[in-house]
């Protein structure tokens, strides 16, 4: 214990910057020596984004798709009204 090794930094979320849960804070050499399942979590964007940010991305994508559908329906209704007169 005369020579203390440097502490590793925990991986952080790319969006919000918070520490990623379930992934150990190691030095680069130690990361290369541990197995892949210990470096990630079983989720989309596993080792790079936190759960809250992934949830926000999913909700945002869903709402954007819904908005596109609504715009399309509104356009069709507008066409119908103009054509009916």
Secondary structure, 3 states (H helix, E strand, C coil): CCCCCCCCECCECCCCCCECCCCCCECHHHHHHCCHHHCCCCCCCCCCCCHHHHHHHHHHHHHHHHHHHHHHHHHHHHHHHHHHC
